[in-house]
Amino acid sequence: MVKLQLAFLPYTTEYVHVQTNPKLSFSTEATVRNAERLVTMFKELVGDEEDENRICIKVPATWEGLEACQILQARGIPTLATTMFCMEQAALAAEARCTYIAPYVNELRVHFDKECAQYANFLVRGLTKAQVRGRAQSIQLLRRSAELLYQNKCKNPDTGGLAHVYRRRDAARRRAAYHRLAVTAKGARYNAG
């Protein structure tokens, strides 16, 4: 992945993003080690001092992944919290000081599981009828809501409507599990209830 992203450097002025190994997403220490290895590899291969800091590490937004993001950010390594399915994850990513977030509108499973896709389409249609016209606008609205929450938490981490959710780790995990916090390394689990 590092070599592939190096090919994009001449065509962008910002960061290139490299994903950590998703199998490590439930281990803070392993994710940090993997990220640091990717950064070292990138710096060795880039060959240009000006470009060597243009790597941003993508980390799955599990509890452990967000803890890894916080550690990496403190060490000066930019992070992007990915596989983000709910507002609580955006708030936690803001607290971890992630450089970017990548909110998803639905699970990847909706593209392969007919029953799951029908349920996701039902939810999006309901939102469409209630608030906006068109599926694309619904998706844009959901993404923008997550981005606004994230930006608000970055500006003032002590405020926000979700503060009660993540003050305690066990409360955050209970709340997050209800909202399908993360995709596991074994694949997405879907629970309509």
DATAGI-V969567 format. One record per residue. RES is the residue in one small letter. PSI is psi in radians with two decimals (none if undefined). OMEGA is omega in radians with two decimals (999 if undefined). Layout:
<<RES PSI OMEGA> <RES PSI OMEGA>>
This chain:
<<m -0.66 -3.13> <v -0.82 -3.14> <k -0.66 3.11> <l -0.78 -3.13> <q -0.53 3.09> <l -0.57 3.13> <a -0.41 -3.12> <f -0.25 -3.08> <l -0.79 -3.11> <p -0.29 -3.03> <y 0.06 3.14> <t 2.67 3.12> <t -0.15 -3.11> <e -2.72 -3.14> <y 2.69 2.82> <v 2.58 -3.03> <h 2.33 3.11> <v 2.25 -3.08> <q 2.37 2.98> <t 2.91 3.13> <n 2.03 -3.11> <p -0.40 3.11> <k -0.31 -3.13> <l 0.10 -2.97> <s -0.20 3.11> <f 0.36 3.05> <s 1.95 3.13> <t -0.87 -3.07> <e -0.78 -3.12> <a -0.66 3.12> <t -0.74 3.11> <v -0.80 3.13> <r -0.79 3.14> <n -0.76 3.13> <a -0.78 3.14> <e -0.61 3.08> <r -0.73 3.11> <l -0.73 3.13> <v -0.78 3.12> <t -0.80 3.13> <m -0.77 3.14> <f -0.84 -3.11> <k -0.62 3.12> <e -0.63 -3.06> <l -0.43 -3.00> <v -0.67 3.06> <g 0.09 3.13> <d 2.06 -3.07> <e -0.59 -3.13> <e -0.58 -3.08> <d -0.19 -2.98> <e -0.27 3.11> <n 0.32 -3.11> <r 0.50 3.09> <i 2.38 3.05> <c 2.30 -3.06> <i 2.18 3.08> <k 2.22 -3.10> <v 2.27 3.07> <p 2.41 -3.04> <a 0.90 2.95> <t 2.99 3.09> <w -0.85 -3.12> <e -0.64 3.11> <g -0.71 3.11> <l -0.56 3.02> <e -0.70 3.09> <a -0.71 3.10> <c -0.75 -3.14> <q -0.75 3.12> <i -0.81 -3.12> <l -0.76 3.11> <q -0.74 3.13> <a -0.47 3.12> <r 0.10 3.09> <g 0.29 3.13> <i 2.01 3.14> <p 2.49 -3.12> <t 2.71 3.02> <l 2.11 3.08> <a 2.11 -3.08> <t 3.12 -3.01> <t 0.94 -3.11> <m 2.09 -3.04> <f -0.08 -3.09> <c 2.86 -3.12> <m -0.59 3.14> <e -0.67 3.10> <q -0.67 3.10> <a -0.72 3.12> <a -0.74 3.12> <l -0.64 3.09> <a -0.65 3.09> <a -0.74 3.10> <e -0.59 3.12> <a -0.12 3.13> <r 0.57 3.08> <c 2.53 3.12> <t -0.67 -3.13> <y 2.85 2.97> <i 2.73 3.09> <a 1.44 3.14> <p 2.40 3.08> <y 2.52 3.12> <v -0.53 3.12> <n 2.98 3.10> <e 2.65 3.08> <l -0.46 -3.09> <r -0.46 -3.11> <v -0.33 3.13> <h -0.19 -3.06> <f -0.40 -3.06> <d 1.96 -3.05> <k -0.76 -3.13> <e -0.77 3.12> <c -0.71 3.14> <a -0.71 3.12> <q -0.71 3.12> <y -0.78 3.13> <a -0.74 3.11> <n -0.65 3.08> <f -0.79 3.14> <l -0.77 -3.13> <v -0.70 3.10> <r -0.71 3.11> <g -0.76 3.10> <l -0.70 -3.13> <t -0.83 -3.12> <k -0.64 -3.06> <a -0.60 -2.94> <q -0.65 -3.04> <v 3.00 3.10> <r 2.09 3.05> <g 2.48 -3.13> <r -0.74 -3.12> <a -0.69 3.11> <q -0.61 3.09> <s -0.81 3.14> <i -0.74 3.12> <q -0.70 3.12> <l -0.79 3.13> <l -0.78 3.12> <r -0.77 -3.12> <r -0.66 3.10> <s -0.78 3.11> <a -0.72 3.14> <e -0.74 3.14> <l -0.73 3.10> <l -0.80 3.13> <y -0.84 -3.12> <q -0.71 3.13> <n -0.73 3.14> <k -0.59 3.11> <c -0.65 -3.13> <k -0.69 -3.11> <n 1.53 -3.03> <p -0.20 -3.12> <d -0.01 -3.13> <t 2.98 3.09> <g 2.59 -3.07> <g -0.24 -3.08> <l 0.18 -3.04> <a -0.65 -3.11> <h -0.40 -3.06> <v -0.71 -2.95> <y 0.29 3.06> <r -0.57 3.12> <r 2.41 -3.08> <r -0.79 -3.11> <d -0.64 3.10> <a -0.72 3.12> <a -0.74 -3.14> <r -0.74 3.12> <r -0.85 -3.12> <r -0.76 -3.10> <a -0.69 -3.14> <a -0.65 3.12> <y -0.60 -3.10> <h 0.34 3.12> <r 1.12 -3.02> <l -0.75 -3.00> <a 2.78 3.00> <v 2.23 -3.13> <t 2.89 3.11> <a -0.43 -3.13> <k -0.16 3.13> <g 2.89 -3.08> <a 2.46 3.01> <r 2.35 -3.08> <y 2.29 3.10> <n 1.92 -3.11> <a -0.30 -3.07> <g none 999>>
